[in-house]
Amino acid sequence: MTTESPRWFKSSYSENGGQCIEVATNFAVSCGTVPVRDSKRPTGPALNVPATAFAAFVAGLKGSGFGNA
């Protein structure tokens, strides 16, 4: 367990009227998770995504690894 507080941030591309998420990547090393939350509900719940899964997700976004649906 860590006493560190999450340092929330959202993408610089998040100028879409508030429909975005925030992440706290500072927990990736110490806890092995990346908390994700709705930016419109900062006191609401956060989803703790395993750091390895979050890294794979970001890599997929950067490399267009999800294909065209």
CHARMM-style PDB file with segment names, atoms N, HN, CA, C and O in Angstrom:
ATOM      1  N   MET     1       0.852  -1.185   0.000  1.00  0.00      PROA
ATOM      2  CA  MET     1       0.000   0.000   0.000  1.00  0.00      PROA
ATOM      3  C   MET     1       0.891   1.239   0.000  1.00  0.00      PROA
ATOM      4  O   MET     1       1.930   1.275   0.660  1.00  0.00      PROA
ATOM      5  N   THR     2       0.474   2.232  -0.735  1.00  0.00      PROA
ATOM      6  HN  THR     2      -0.370   2.203  -1.271  1.00  0.00      PROA
ATOM      7  CA  THR     2       1.238   3.461  -0.816  1.00  0.00      PROA
ATOM      8  C   THR     2       0.442   4.623  -0.232  1.00  0.00      PROA
ATOM      9  O   THR     2      -0.788   4.628  -0.263  1.00  0.00      PROA
ATOM     10  N   THR     3       1.150   5.585   0.290  1.00  0.00      PROA
ATOM     11  HN  THR     3       2.150   5.581   0.316  1.00  0.00      PROA
ATOM     12  CA  THR     3       0.476   6.788   0.800  1.00  0.00      PROA
ATOM     13  C   THR     3       0.521   7.910  -0.221  1.00  0.00      PROA
ATOM     14  O   THR     3       0.049   9.017   0.038  1.00  0.00      PROA
ATOM     15  N   GLU     4       1.088   7.620  -1.380  1.00  0.00      PROA
ATOM     16  HN  GLU     4       1.471   6.721  -1.591  1.00  0.00      PROA
ATOM     17  CA  GLU     4       1.179   8.604  -2.451  1.00  0.00      PROA
ATOM     18  C   GLU     4      -0.213   8.917  -3.004  1.00  0.00      PROA
ATOM     19  O   GLU     4      -1.062   8.033  -3.117  1.00  0.00      PROA
ATOM     20  N   SER     5      -0.428  10.171  -3.341  1.00  0.00      PROA
ATOM     21  HN  SER     5       0.262  10.889  -3.249  1.00  0.00      PROA
ATOM     22  CA  SER     5      -1.696  10.593  -3.937  1.00  0.00      PROA
ATOM     23  C   SER     5      -1.595  10.518  -5.455  1.00  0.00      PROA
ATOM     24  O   SER     5      -0.531  10.768  -6.023  1.00  0.00      PROA
ATOM     25  N   PRO     6      -2.703  10.175  -6.114  1.00  0.00      PROA
ATOM     26  CA  PRO     6      -2.658  10.144  -7.573  1.00  0.00      PROA
ATOM     27  C   PRO     6      -2.447  11.545  -8.148  1.00  0.00      PROA
ATOM     28  O   PRO     6      -3.020  12.522  -7.667  1.00  0.00      PROA
ATOM     29  N   ARG     7      -1.621  11.619  -9.176  1.00  0.00      PROA
ATOM     30  HN  ARG     7      -1.155  10.825  -9.566  1.00  0.00      PROA
ATOM     31  CA  ARG     7      -1.413  12.875  -9.900  1.00  0.00      PROA
ATOM     32  C   ARG     7      -2.167  12.758 -11.222  1.00  0.00      PROA
ATOM     33  O   ARG     7      -1.653  12.224 -12.204  1.00  0.00      PROA
ATOM     34  N   TRP     8      -3.377  13.261 -11.223  1.00  0.00      PROA
ATOM     35  HN  TRP     8      -3.795  13.694 -10.424  1.00  0.00      PROA
ATOM     36  CA  TRP     8      -4.284  13.117 -12.360  1.00  0.00      PROA
ATOM     37  C   TRP     8      -3.912  14.056 -13.490  1.00  0.00      PROA
ATOM     38  O   TRP     8      -3.525  15.201 -13.260  1.00  0.00      PROA
ATOM     39  N   PHE     9      -4.031  13.562 -14.714  1.00  0.00      PROA
ATOM     40  HN  PHE     9      -4.345  12.631 -14.901  1.00  0.00      PROA
ATOM     41  CA  PHE     9      -3.872  14.417 -15.889  1.00  0.00      PROA
ATOM     42  C   PHE     9      -4.706  13.856 -17.025  1.00  0.00      PROA
ATOM     43  O   PHE     9      -5.071  12.681 -17.031  1.00  0.00      PROA
ATOM     44  N   LYS    10      -4.998  14.713 -17.978  1.00  0.00      PROA
ATOM     45  HN  LYS    10      -4.701  15.668 -17.974  1.00  0.00      PROA
ATOM     46  CA  LYS    10      -5.691  14.264 -19.180  1.00  0.00      PROA
ATOM     47  C   LYS    10      -4.891  14.697 -20.393  1.00  0.00      PROA
ATOM     48  O   LYS    10      -4.032  15.574 -20.297  1.00  0.00      PROA
ATOM     49  N   SER    11      -5.166  14.101 -21.505  1.00  0.00      PROA
ATOM     50  HN  SER    11      -5.864  13.389 -21.583  1.00  0.00      PROA
ATOM     51  CA  SER    11      -4.439  14.370 -22.733  1.00  0.00      PROA
ATOM     52  C   SER    11      -4.574  15.823 -23.164  1.00  0.00      PROA
ATOM     53  O   SER    11      -5.599  16.465 -22.936  1.00  0.00      PROA
ATOM     54  N   SER    12      -3.531  16.320 -23.784  1.00  0.00      PROA
ATOM     55  HN  SER    12      -2.698  15.798 -23.970  1.00  0.00      PROA
ATOM     56  CA  SER    12      -3.589  17.675 -24.343  1.00  0.00      PROA
ATOM     57  C   SER    12      -4.564  17.744 -25.513  1.00  0.00      PROA
ATOM     58  O   SER    12      -4.913  18.838 -25.957  1.00  0.00      PROA
ATOM     59  N   TYR    13      -5.006  16.605 -26.016  1.00  0.00      PROA
ATOM     60  HN  TYR    13      -4.723  15.716 -25.655  1.00  0.00      PROA
ATOM     61  CA  TYR    13      -5.984  16.545 -27.097  1.00  0.00      PROA
ATOM     62  C   TYR    13      -7.417  16.557 -26.572  1.00  0.00      PROA
ATOM     63  O   TYR    13      -8.355  16.415 -27.357  1.00  0.00      PROA
ATOM     64  N   SER    14      -7.606  16.721 -25.284  1.00  0.00      PROA
ATOM     65  HN  SER    14      -6.845  16.837 -24.646  1.00  0.00      PROA
ATOM     66  CA  SER    14      -8.924  16.614 -24.649  1.00  0.00      PROA
ATOM     67  C   SER    14      -9.696  17.924 -24.623  1.00  0.00      PROA
ATOM     68  O   SER    14     -10.200  18.318 -23.571  1.00  0.00      PROA
ATOM     69  N   GLU    15      -9.795  18.582 -25.721  1.00  0.00      PROA
ATOM     70  HN  GLU    15      -9.386  18.262 -26.575  1.00  0.00      PROA
ATOM     71  CA  GLU    15     -10.574  19.819 -25.818  1.00  0.00      PROA
ATOM     72  C   GLU    15     -11.895  19.551 -26.529  1.00  0.00      PROA
ATOM     73  O   GLU    15     -12.265  20.275 -27.453  1.00  0.00      PROA
ATOM     74  N   ASN    16     -12.603  18.511 -26.099  1.00  0.00      PROA
ATOM     75  HN  ASN    16     -12.302  17.923 -25.348  1.00  0.00      PROA
ATOM     76  CA  ASN    16     -13.815  18.087 -26.793  1.00  0.00      PROA
ATOM     77  C   ASN    16     -15.085  18.327 -25.987  1.00  0.00      PROA
ATOM     78  O   ASN    16     -16.055  17.583 -26.135  1.00  0.00      PROA
ATOM     79  N   GLY    17     -15.097  19.322 -25.160  1.00  0.00      PROA
ATOM     80  HN  GLY    17     -14.309  19.926 -25.039  1.00  0.00      PROA
ATOM     81  CA  GLY    17     -16.312  19.617 -24.398  1.00  0.00      PROA
ATOM     82  C   GLY    17     -16.465  18.819 -23.127  1.00  0.00      PROA
ATOM     83  O   GLY    17     -17.579  18.699 -22.616  1.00  0.00      PROA
ATOM     84  N   GLY    18     -15.390  18.269 -22.597  1.00  0.00      PROA
ATOM     85  HN  GLY    18     -14.485  18.367 -23.012  1.00  0.00      PROA
ATOM     86  CA  GLY    18     -15.454  17.587 -21.309  1.00  0.00      PROA
ATOM     87  C   GLY    18     -15.704  16.094 -21.365  1.00  0.00      PROA
ATOM     88  O   GLY    18     -15.886  15.469 -20.320  1.00  0.00      PROA
ATOM     89  N   GLN    19     -15.720  15.504 -22.539  1.00  0.00      PROA
ATOM     90  HN  GLN    19     -15.572  16.012 -23.388  1.00  0.00      PROA
ATOM     91  CA  GLN    19     -15.938  14.063 -22.673  1.00  0.00      PROA
ATOM     92  C   GLN    19     -14.596  13.335 -22.678  1.00  0.00      PROA
ATOM     93  O   GLN    19     -14.182  12.792 -23.702  1.00  0.00      PROA
ATOM     94  N   CYS    20     -13.919  13.327 -21.530  1.00  0.00      PROA
ATOM     95  HN  CYS    20     -14.255  13.768 -20.697  1.00  0.00      PROA
ATOM     96  CA  CYS    20     -12.589  12.731 -21.507  1.00  0.00      PROA
ATOM     97  C   CYS    20     -12.347  11.990 -20.193  1.00  0.00      PROA
ATOM     98  O   CYS    20     -13.150  12.033 -19.261  1.00  0.00      PROA
ATOM     99  N   ILE    21     -11.218  11.318 -20.166  1.00  0.00      PROA
ATOM    100  HN  ILE    21     -10.566  11.282 -20.923  1.00  0.00      PROA
ATOM    101  CA  ILE    21     -10.801  10.602 -18.957  1.00  0.00      PROA
ATOM    102  C   ILE    21      -9.522  11.229 -18.431  1.00  0.00      PROA
ATOM    103  O   ILE    21      -8.833  11.968 -19.135  1.00  0.00      PROA
ATOM    104  N   GLU    22      -9.224  10.921 -17.193  1.00  0.00      PROA
ATOM    105  HN  GLU    22      -9.783  10.321 -16.621  1.00  0.00      PROA
ATOM    106  CA  GLU    22      -7.964  11.320 -16.572  1.00  0.00      PROA
ATOM    107  C   GLU    22      -7.271  10.051 -16.092  1.00  0.00      PROA
ATOM    108  O   GLU    22      -7.927   9.082 -15.708  1.00  0.00      PROA
ATOM    109  N   VAL    23      -5.948  10.063 -16.116  1.00  0.00      PROA
ATOM    110  HN  VAL    23      -5.416  10.850 -16.428  1.00  0.00      PROA
ATOM    111  CA  VAL    23      -5.174   8.931 -15.638  1.00  0.00      PROA
ATOM    112  C   VAL    23      -4.147   9.408 -14.626  1.00  0.00      PROA
ATOM    113  O   VAL    23      -3.753  10.574 -14.626  1.00  0.00      PROA
ATOM    114  N   ALA    24      -3.723   8.506 -13.774  1.00  0.00      PROA
ATOM    115  HN  ALA    24      -4.043   7.558 -13.775  1.00  0.00      PROA
ATOM    116  CA  ALA    24      -2.682   8.801 -12.777  1.00  0.00      PROA
ATOM    117  C   ALA    24      -1.580   7.764 -12.947  1.00  0.00      PROA
ATOM    118  O   ALA    24      -1.559   6.740 -12.266  1.00  0.00      PROA
ATOM    119  N   THR    25      -0.666   8.050 -13.869  1.00  0.00      PROA
ATOM    120  HN  THR    25      -0.683   8.883 -14.423  1.00  0.00      PROA
ATOM    121  CA  THR    25       0.382   7.080 -14.184  1.00  0.00      PROA
ATOM    122  C   THR    25       1.449   6.960 -13.102  1.00  0.00      PROA
ATOM    123  O   THR    25       2.290   6.064 -13.165  1.00  0.00      PROA
ATOM    124  N   ASN    26       1.426   7.852 -12.110  1.00  0.00      PROA
ATOM    125  HN  ASN    26       0.742   8.580 -12.060  1.00  0.00      PROA
ATOM    126  CA  ASN    26       2.443   7.771 -11.057  1.00  0.00      PROA
ATOM    127  C   ASN    26       2.291   6.522 -10.187  1.00  0.00      PROA
ATOM    128  O   ASN    26       3.183   6.242  -9.386  1.00  0.00      PROA
ATOM    129  N   PHE    27       1.212   5.770 -10.308  1.00  0.00      PROA
ATOM    130  HN  PHE    27       0.487   5.998 -10.958  1.00  0.00      PROA
ATOM    131  CA  PHE    27       1.044   4.526  -9.553  1.00  0.00      PROA
ATOM    132  C   PHE    27       1.532   3.300 -10.321  1.00  0.00      PROA
ATOM    133  O   PHE    27       1.546   2.199  -9.770  1.00  0.00      PROA
ATOM    134  N   ALA    28       1.931   3.468 -11.581  1.00  0.00      PROA
ATOM    135  HN  ALA    28       1.919   4.362 -12.029  1.00  0.00      PROA
ATOM    136  CA  ALA    28       2.307   2.321 -12.407  1.00  0.00      PROA
ATOM    137  C   ALA    28       3.436   1.505 -11.781  1.00  0.00      PROA
ATOM    138  O   ALA    28       3.367   0.276 -11.747  1.00  0.00      PROA
ATOM    139  N   VAL    29       4.460   2.171 -11.293  1.00  0.00      PROA
ATOM    140  HN  VAL    29       4.516   3.169 -11.320  1.00  0.00      PROA
ATOM    141  CA  VAL    29       5.607   1.448 -10.718  1.00  0.00      PROA
ATOM    142  C   VAL    29       5.328   0.996  -9.297  1.00  0.00      PROA
ATOM    143  O   VAL    29       5.562  -0.165  -8.962  1.00  0.00      PROA
ATOM    144  N   SER    30       4.833   1.893  -8.456  1.00  0.00      PROA
ATOM    145  HN  SER    30       4.643   2.837  -8.728  1.00  0.00      PROA
ATOM    146  CA  SER    30       4.671   1.564  -7.038  1.00  0.00      PROA
ATOM    147  C   SER    30       3.540   0.576  -6.767  1.00  0.00      PROA
ATOM    148  O   SER    30       3.642  -0.226  -5.838  1.00  0.00      PROA
ATOM    149  N   CYS    31       2.469   0.614  -7.551  1.00  0.00      PROA
ATOM    150  HN  CYS    31       2.386   1.266  -8.305  1.00  0.00      PROA
ATOM    151  CA  CYS    31       1.303  -0.246  -7.301  1.00  0.00      PROA
ATOM    152  C   CYS    31       1.012  -1.226  -8.431  1.00  0.00      PROA
ATOM    153  O   CYS    31       0.245  -2.172  -8.252  1.00  0.00      PROA
ATOM    154  N   GLY    32       1.624  -1.001  -9.598  1.00  0.00      PROA
ATOM    155  HN  GLY    32       2.247  -0.232  -9.743  1.00  0.00      PROA
ATOM    156  CA  GLY    32       1.365  -1.880 -10.737  1.00  0.00      PROA
ATOM    157  C   GLY    32       0.036  -1.616 -11.410  1.00  0.00      PROA
ATOM    158  O   GLY    32      -0.442  -2.442 -12.188  1.00  0.00      PROA
ATOM    159  N   THR    33      -0.573  -0.462 -11.117  1.00  0.00      PROA
ATOM    160  HN  THR    33      -0.185   0.209 -10.485  1.00  0.00      PROA
ATOM    161  CA  THR    33      -1.847  -0.112 -11.728  1.00  0.00      PROA
ATOM    162  C   THR    33      -1.818   1.321 -12.234  1.00  0.00      PROA
ATOM    163  O   THR    33      -0.980   2.126 -11.828  1.00  0.00      PROA
ATOM    164  N   VAL    34      -2.759   1.624 -13.138  1.00  0.00      PROA
ATOM    165  HN  VAL    34      -3.440   0.969 -13.468  1.00  0.00      PROA
ATOM    166  CA  VAL    34      -2.950   2.987 -13.622  1.00  0.00      PROA
ATOM    167  C   VAL    34      -4.415   3.328 -13.371  1.00  0.00      PROA
ATOM    168  O   VAL    34      -5.288   2.842 -14.090  1.00  0.00      PROA
ATOM    169  N   PRO    35      -4.701   4.152 -12.366  1.00  0.00      PROA
ATOM    170  CA  PRO    35      -6.079   4.556 -12.120  1.00  0.00      PROA
ATOM    171  C   PRO    35      -6.606   5.423 -13.277  1.00  0.00      PROA
ATOM    172  O   PRO    35      -5.893   6.279 -13.801  1.00  0.00      PROA
ATOM    173  N   VAL    36      -7.848   5.186 -13.655  1.00  0.00      PROA
ATOM    174  HN  VAL    36      -8.427   4.491 -13.229  1.00  0.00      PROA
ATOM    175  CA  VAL    36      -8.509   5.926 -14.729  1.00  0.00      PROA
ATOM    176  C   VAL    36      -9.851   6.398 -14.187  1.00  0.00      PROA
ATOM    177  O   VAL    36     -10.559   5.630 -13.534  1.00  0.00      PROA
ATOM    178  N   ARG    37     -10.212   7.663 -14.452  1.00  0.00      PROA
ATOM    179  HN  ARG    37      -9.637   8.286 -14.982  1.00  0.00      PROA
ATOM    180  CA  ARG    37     -11.484   8.181 -13.972  1.00  0.00      PROA
ATOM    181  C   ARG    37     -12.108   9.114 -15.006  1.00  0.00      PROA
ATOM    182  O   ARG    37     -11.439   9.591 -15.923  1.00  0.00      PROA
ATOM    183  N   ASP    38     -13.391   9.359 -14.838  1.00  0.00      PROA
ATOM    184  HN  ASP    38     -13.935   8.971 -14.094  1.00  0.00      PROA
ATOM    185  CA  ASP    38     -14.145  10.291 -15.669  1.00  0.00      PROA
ATOM    186  C   ASP    38     -13.804  11.706 -15.218  1.00  0.00      PROA
ATOM    187  O   ASP    38     -13.946  12.028 -14.039  1.00  0.00      PROA
ATOM    188  N   SER    39     -13.356  12.553 -16.141  1.00  0.00      PROA
ATOM    189  HN  SER    39     -13.241  12.291 -17.099  1.00  0.00      PROA
ATOM    190  CA  SER    39     -12.946  13.901 -15.760  1.00  0.00      PROA
ATOM    191  C   SER    39     -14.109  14.750 -15.249  1.00  0.00      PROA
ATOM    192  O   SER    39     -13.894  15.738 -14.547  1.00  0.00      PROA
ATOM    193  N   LYS    40     -15.331  14.374 -15.595  1.00  0.00      PROA
ATOM    194  HN  LYS    40     -15.506  13.571 -16.165  1.00  0.00      PROA
ATOM    195  CA  LYS    40     -16.499  15.126 -15.119  1.00  0.00      PROA
ATOM    196  C   LYS    40     -16.870  14.751 -13.683  1.00  0.00      PROA
ATOM    197  O   LYS    40     -17.649  15.460 -13.046  1.00  0.00      PROA
ATOM    198  N   ARG    41     -16.324  13.646 -13.165  1.00  0.00      PROA
ATOM    199  HN  ARG    41     -15.692  13.069 -13.683  1.00  0.00      PROA
ATOM    200  CA  ARG    41     -16.636  13.175 -11.812  1.00  0.00      PROA
ATOM    201  C   ARG    41     -15.348  12.931 -11.031  1.00  0.00      PROA
ATOM    202  O   ARG    41     -15.022  11.787 -10.713  1.00  0.00      PROA
ATOM    203  N   PRO    42     -14.619  13.994 -10.722  1.00  0.00      PROA
ATOM    204  CA  PRO    42     -13.323  13.811 -10.054  1.00  0.00      PROA
ATOM    205  C   PRO    42     -13.394  13.165  -8.675  1.00  0.00      PROA
ATOM    206  O   PRO    42     -12.396  12.620  -8.202  1.00  0.00      PROA
ATOM    207  N   THR    43     -14.537  13.214  -8.031  1.00  0.00      PROA
ATOM    208  HN  THR    43     -15.347  13.656  -8.415  1.00  0.00      PROA
ATOM    209  CA  THR    43     -14.667  12.547  -6.730  1.00  0.00      PROA
ATOM    210  C   THR    43     -15.339  11.190  -6.860  1.00  0.00      PROA
ATOM    211  O   THR    43     -15.566  10.503  -5.864  1.00  0.00      PROA
ATOM    212  N   GLY    44     -15.655  10.810  -8.084  1.00  0.00      PROA
ATOM    213  HN  GLY    44     -15.471  11.368  -8.893  1.00  0.00      PROA
ATOM    214  CA  GLY    44     -16.298   9.514  -8.327  1.00  0.00      PROA
ATOM    215  C   GLY    44     -15.284   8.381  -8.322  1.00  0.00      PROA
ATOM    216  O   GLY    44     -14.114   8.586  -7.997  1.00  0.00      PROA
ATOM    217  N   PRO    45     -15.732   7.196  -8.679  1.00  0.00      PROA
ATOM    218  CA  PRO    45     -14.848   6.030  -8.641  1.00  0.00      PROA
ATOM    219  C   PRO    45     -13.780   6.080  -9.735  1.00  0.00      PROA
ATOM    220  O   PRO    45     -13.938   6.751 -10.754  1.00  0.00      PROA
ATOM    221  N   ALA    46     -12.708   5.364  -9.497  1.00  0.00      PROA
ATOM    222  HN  ALA    46     -12.579   4.819  -8.669  1.00  0.00      PROA
ATOM    223  CA  ALA    46     -11.636   5.203 -10.485  1.00  0.00      PROA
ATOM    224  C   ALA    46     -11.484   3.718 -10.784  1.00  0.00      PROA
ATOM    225  O   ALA    46     -11.628   2.877  -9.897  1.00  0.00      PROA
ATOM    226  N   LEU    47     -11.200   3.415 -12.011  1.00  0.00      PROA
ATOM    227  HN  LEU    47     -11.083   4.098 -12.731  1.00  0.00      PROA
ATOM    228  CA  LEU    47     -10.946   2.041 -12.435  1.00  0.00      PROA
ATOM    229  C   LEU    47      -9.446   1.822 -12.404  1.00  0.00      PROA
ATOM    230  O   LEU    47      -8.702   2.569 -13.040  1.00  0.00      PROA
ATOM    231  N   ASN    48      -8.986   0.815 -11.678  1.00  0.00      PROA
ATOM    232  HN  ASN    48      -9.590   0.208 -11.161  1.00  0.00      PROA
ATOM    233  CA  ASN    48      -7.554   0.514 -11.594  1.00  0.00      PROA
ATOM    234  C   ASN    48      -7.188  -0.512 -12.654  1.00  0.00      PROA
ATOM    235  O   ASN    48      -7.516  -1.691 -12.526  1.00  0.00      PROA
ATOM    236  N   VAL    49      -6.514  -0.063 -13.693  1.00  0.00      PROA
ATOM    237  HN  VAL    49      -6.247   0.895 -13.798  1.00  0.00      PROA
ATOM    238  CA  VAL    49      -6.118  -0.904 -14.818  1.00  0.00      PROA
ATOM    239  C   VAL    49      -4.696  -1.400 -14.566  1.00  0.00      PROA
ATOM    240  O   VAL    49      -3.827  -0.612 -14.196  1.00  0.00      PROA
ATOM    241  N   PRO    50      -4.444  -2.705 -14.764  1.00  0.00      PROA
ATOM    242  CA  PRO    50      -3.058  -3.171 -14.619  1.00  0.00      PROA
ATOM    243  C   PRO    50      -2.130  -2.373 -15.533  1.00  0.00      PROA
ATOM    244  O   PRO    50      -2.474  -2.097 -16.682  1.00  0.00      PROA
ATOM    245  N   ALA    51      -0.961  -2.007 -15.027  1.00  0.00      PROA
ATOM    246  HN  ALA    51      -0.681  -2.232 -14.094  1.00  0.00      PROA
ATOM    247  CA  ALA    51      -0.027  -1.169 -15.782  1.00  0.00      PROA
ATOM    248  C   ALA    51       0.358  -1.811 -17.110  1.00  0.00      PROA
ATOM    249  O   ALA    51       0.511  -1.107 -18.108  1.00  0.00      PROA
ATOM    250  N   THR    52       0.515  -3.112 -17.142  1.00  0.00      PROA
ATOM    251  HN  THR    52       0.391  -3.684 -16.331  1.00  0.00      PROA
ATOM    252  CA  THR    52       0.883  -3.786 -18.394  1.00  0.00      PROA
ATOM    253  C   THR    52      -0.244  -3.689 -19.424  1.00  0.00      PROA
ATOM    254  O   THR    52       0.018  -3.519 -20.615  1.00  0.00      PROA
ATOM    255  N   ALA    53      -1.483  -3.795 -18.975  1.00  0.00      PROA
ATOM    256  HN  ALA    53      -1.696  -3.933 -18.008  1.00  0.00      PROA
ATOM    257  CA  ALA    53      -2.625  -3.673 -19.885  1.00  0.00      PROA
ATOM    258  C   ALA    53      -2.752  -2.241 -20.391  1.00  0.00      PROA
ATOM    259  O   ALA    53      -3.070  -2.024 -21.561  1.00  0.00      PROA
ATOM    260  N   PHE    54      -2.510  -1.272 -19.529  1.00  0.00      PROA
ATOM    261  HN  PHE    54      -2.253  -1.448 -18.579  1.00  0.00      PROA
ATOM    262  CA  PHE    54      -2.588   0.128 -19.948  1.00  0.00      PROA
ATOM    263  C   PHE    54      -1.494   0.430 -20.971  1.00  0.00      PROA
ATOM    264  O   PHE    54      -1.742   1.118 -21.962  1.00  0.00      PROA
ATOM    265  N   ALA    55      -0.292  -0.080 -20.735  1.00  0.00      PROA
ATOM    266  HN  ALA    55      -0.091  -0.638 -19.930  1.00  0.00      PROA
ATOM    267  CA  ALA    55       0.815   0.129 -21.675  1.00  0.00      PROA
ATOM    268  C   ALA    55       0.496  -0.492 -23.035  1.00  0.00      PROA
ATOM    269  O   ALA    55       0.788   0.105 -24.071  1.00  0.00      PROA
ATOM    270  N   ALA    56      -0.101  -1.684 -23.038  1.00  0.00      PROA
ATOM    271  HN  ALA    56      -0.339  -2.169 -22.196  1.00  0.00      PROA
ATOM    272  CA  ALA    56      -0.481  -2.329 -24.299  1.00  0.00      PROA
ATOM    273  C   ALA    56      -1.561  -1.525 -25.015  1.00  0.00      PROA
ATOM    274  O   ALA    56      -1.537  -1.410 -26.241  1.00  0.00      PROA
ATOM    275  N   PHE    57      -2.506  -0.970 -24.264  1.00  0.00      PROA
ATOM    276  HN  PHE    57      -2.526  -1.063 -23.269  1.00  0.00      PROA
ATOM    277  CA  PHE    57      -3.563  -0.139 -24.836  1.00  0.00      PROA
ATOM    278  C   PHE    57      -2.968   1.095 -25.508  1.00  0.00      PROA
ATOM    279  O   PHE    57      -3.320   1.415 -26.643  1.00  0.00      PROA
ATOM    280  N   VAL    58      -2.068   1.788 -24.814  1.00  0.00      PROA
ATOM    281  HN  VAL    58      -1.781   1.528 -23.892  1.00  0.00      PROA
ATOM    282  CA  VAL    58      -1.440   2.993 -25.371  1.00  0.00      PROA
ATOM    283  C   VAL    58      -0.616   2.632 -26.603  1.00  0.00      PROA
ATOM    284  O   VAL    58      -0.649   3.357 -27.598  1.00  0.00      PROA
ATOM    285  N   ALA    59       0.122   1.524 -26.552  1.00  0.00      PROA
ATOM    286  HN  ALA    59       0.148   0.936 -25.744  1.00  0.00      PROA
ATOM    287  CA  ALA    59       0.906   1.094 -27.711  1.00  0.00      PROA
ATOM    288  C   ALA    59      -0.007   0.802 -28.895  1.00  0.00      PROA
ATOM    289  O   ALA    59       0.333   1.122 -30.034  1.00  0.00      PROA
ATOM    290  N   GLY    60      -1.157   0.200 -28.634  1.00  0.00      PROA
ATOM    291  HN  GLY    60      -1.433  -0.059 -27.708  1.00  0.00      PROA
ATOM    292  CA  GLY    60      -2.116  -0.066 -29.698  1.00  0.00      PROA
ATOM    293  C   GLY    60      -2.654   1.208 -30.317  1.00  0.00      PROA
ATOM    294  O   GLY    60      -2.845   1.282 -31.531  1.00  0.00      PROA
ATOM    295  N   LEU    61      -2.901   2.216 -29.483  1.00  0.00      PROA
ATOM    296  HN  LEU    61      -2.746   2.156 -28.497  1.00  0.00      PROA
ATOM    297  CA  LEU    61      -3.373   3.504 -29.994  1.00  0.00      PROA
ATOM    298  C   LEU    61      -2.314   4.175 -30.853  1.00  0.00      PROA
ATOM    299  O   LEU    61      -2.612   4.697 -31.927  1.00  0.00      PROA
ATOM    300  N   LYS    62      -1.091   4.158 -30.382  1.00  0.00      PROA
ATOM    301  HN  LYS    62      -0.848   3.734 -29.510  1.00  0.00      PROA
ATOM    302  CA  LYS    62      -0.004   4.818 -31.116  1.00  0.00      PROA
ATOM    303  C   LYS    62       0.300   4.111 -32.428  1.00  0.00      PROA
ATOM    304  O   LYS    62       0.657   4.755 -33.414  1.00  0.00      PROA
ATOM    305  N   GLY    63       0.164   2.811 -32.445  1.00  0.00      PROA
ATOM    306  HN  GLY    63      -0.126   2.288 -31.644  1.00  0.00      PROA
ATOM    307  CA  GLY    63       0.500   2.053 -33.644  1.00  0.00      PROA
ATOM    308  C   GLY    63      -0.690   1.673 -34.488  1.00  0.00      PROA
ATOM    309  O   GLY    63      -0.549   0.888 -35.425  1.00  0.00      PROA
ATOM    310  N   SER    64      -1.862   2.205 -34.186  1.00  0.00      PROA
ATOM    311  HN  SER    64      -1.977   2.843 -33.424  1.00  0.00      PROA
ATOM    312  CA  SER    64      -3.101   1.852 -34.890  1.00  0.00      PROA
ATOM    313  C   SER    64      -3.301   0.345 -34.877  1.00  0.00      PROA
ATOM    314  O   SER    64      -3.741  -0.243 -35.865  1.00  0.00      PROA
ATOM    315  N   GLY    65      -2.976  -0.271 -33.754  1.00  0.00      PROA
ATOM    316  HN  GLY    65      -2.619   0.206 -32.951  1.00  0.00      PROA
ATOM    317  CA  GLY    65      -3.080  -1.720 -33.636  1.00  0.00      PROA
ATOM    318  C   GLY    65      -4.472  -2.260 -33.441  1.00  0.00      PROA
ATOM    319  O   GLY    65      -4.641  -3.465 -33.251  1.00  0.00      PROA
ATOM    320  N   PHE    66      -5.476  -1.408 -33.481  1.00  0.00      PROA
ATOM    321  HN  PHE    66      -5.339  -0.429 -33.635  1.00  0.00      PROA
ATOM    322  CA  PHE    66      -6.833  -1.861 -33.264  1.00  0.00      PROA
ATOM    323  C   PHE    66      -7.605  -2.041 -34.561  1.00  0.00      PROA
ATOM    324  O   PHE    66      -8.741  -2.514 -34.539  1.00  0.00      PROA
ATOM    325  N   GLY    67      -7.017  -1.677 -35.680  1.00  0.00      PROA
ATOM    326  HN  GLY    67      -6.094  -1.292 -35.698  1.00  0.00      PROA
ATOM    327  CA  GLY    67      -7.669  -1.836 -36.969  1.00  0.00      PROA
ATOM    328  C   GLY    67      -8.792  -0.859 -37.174  1.00  0.00      PROA
ATOM    329  O   GLY    67      -9.059  -0.022 -36.312  1.00  0.00      PROA
ATOM    330  N   ASN    68      -9.434  -0.953 -38.275  1.00  0.00      PROA
ATOM    331  HN  ASN    68      -9.217  -1.633 -38.975  1.00  0.00      PROA
ATOM    332  CA  ASN    68     -10.570  -0.100 -38.610  1.00  0.00      PROA
ATOM    333  C   ASN    68     -11.857  -0.879 -38.459  1.00  0.00      PROA
ATOM    334  O   ASN    68     -12.087  -1.854 -39.175  1.00  0.00      PROA
ATOM    335  N   ALA    69     -12.680  -0.464 -37.548  1.00  0.00      PROA
ATOM    336  HN  ALA    69     -12.493   0.328 -36.967  1.00  0.00      PROA
ATOM    337  CA  ALA    69     -13.942  -1.176 -37.310  1.00  0.00      PROA
ATOM    338  C   ALA    69     -15.074  -0.478 -38.011  1.00  0.00      PROA
ATOM    339  OT1 ALA    69     -16.219  -0.924 -37.932  1.00  0.00      PROA
TER     340      ALA     69
END
